Amino acid sequence: MKKLALALAALAVAAVPAASHAQASATVTASATVQASLTAATTHQLKFGTLAMGASSTLASSGASQASLSGLTTAGLGQVQVGHNSNVNVTATVPTVLTNASSGQTLAFSATCATASSSGGSGTAVASCASFSFNAATPGTVQSTYVLVGGTVTGNAASGVGTFTGDIDFTFTASN
């Protein structure tokens, strides 16, 4: 009987659960933010030069004529240098007229845009200056793309003489 009692006691001790211990858990989330590098600077203004009253002028934003015009003091394409390490979306507000600040008279204006991989190089035309994009040749590496701006100013003898101006405002946004 003693053996049976000892066996039952041993079985009872084995069936009793062990004392529980306090337990807690926590999670640490690892994160990183990848930021695109994007800069833009105007390097040349769009200059149609001096025109005769009523005359019109066109500067092509792409092609062989671009290289000979860029950077000249009297006439030349507009140019924006964009430093980027990702693809870029571009939007622009383009005026339809150039205005004489003194008289308020206007000349019709339309813009053309192109992109080039070097300053003063021949450009690749884009469909519209108002909205276009270009890709990073080597994503992750900072590189330059040049936005070339040309267009046509349509002369009007009734507009008189003076300096006619208008701003083309570009917005560049990094994308993947």
Buried (B, 14 or more C-beta within 10 A) or exposed (E): EEEEEEEEEEEEEEEEEEEEEEEEEEEEEEEEEEEBEBEBEBBBEBBBEEBEEEEBBEBBBBEEBBBEBBEEEEBBBBBBBBBBBBBBEBBBEBBEBBBBEEEEBBBBBBBBBBBBBEBBBBBBBBEEBBEBBBEBEEEEEBBEBBBBBBBBBBBBEEBEEEEBEBEBEBEBEBEE
